[in-house]
Amino acid sequence: MVEDDNSVAQMMGMFFKKEGWQQDVAIDGVEAVEMFKENSGKYDLITLDLNLPKKDGIQVAKEVREISPTVPIIMLTARGSESDQILGLGIGADDYVTKPFSPIALIARIKALHRRVMMDNSNNSDSNVTKGDFDIKTDHLKISKARREVLFDDHPVTTLTPKEFDLLFTMAQKPKQVFSREQLLELVWGYEYYGEERTVDAHIKKLRQKLEKEGPQVIQTVWGVGYKFDDSQVTK
């Protein structure tokens, strides 16, 4: 938990304790990055305040993502503007909660993110999954859900966050089908979402940027409707 407000940290600490969760608390951005660098494999999830002393949450998230592209991050902040939400989600946060927030709602989001990670870990340990198995094979893309592996024209895409991977997997399962933002929120986030639909836009933007490093763009905007995956017209 990266939180400089002691009252918030204590309140959430009580709820976490009831769930049987262990926590470490960093009170500023510098301490948070140092703690994560020293024990990056220790943490199942990070709650990250945006407005922090010494180093703000945006910079912390960027540095955490350089260390681990997959650790789930839920951003907590008193800022409520859409631009702040898009900025936070765009740099790799998986979810965004505006203060004041319901502890019960936050707990539900933490459980949803952690449940998805545990399912992925379980799939990764399945001895029946072999190196050559891919759940999705299109003209240019191969995706293994169990290994969280993405190949674009046989080039690995290794920097996707959990939500970016899930978005790509969801759309690539049904090439050319248009998904609305509401559908993607329901399918990918998997629980009642209280934030803005711009959350999807922010994740799609980041996902596109990462895919473009390996090849042409395969996620298309259908104006007024949503997004679709289509690589049928892409040439190497």
Secondary structure, 3 states (H helix, E strand, C coil): CECCCHHHHHHHHHHHHHHCCCCCCECCHHHHHHHHHHCCCCCCCEEEECCCCCCCHHHHHHHHHHHCCCCCEEEEECCCCHHHHHHHHHCCCCEEEECCCCHHHHHHHHHHHHHHHHHHHHHHCCCCCCCCCCCEECCCEEEECCCCEEEECCEECCCCCHHHHHHHHHHHCCCCCCEEHHHHHHHHHCCCCCCCCHHHHHHHHHHHHHHHCCCCCCEEEECCCEEEECCCCCCC
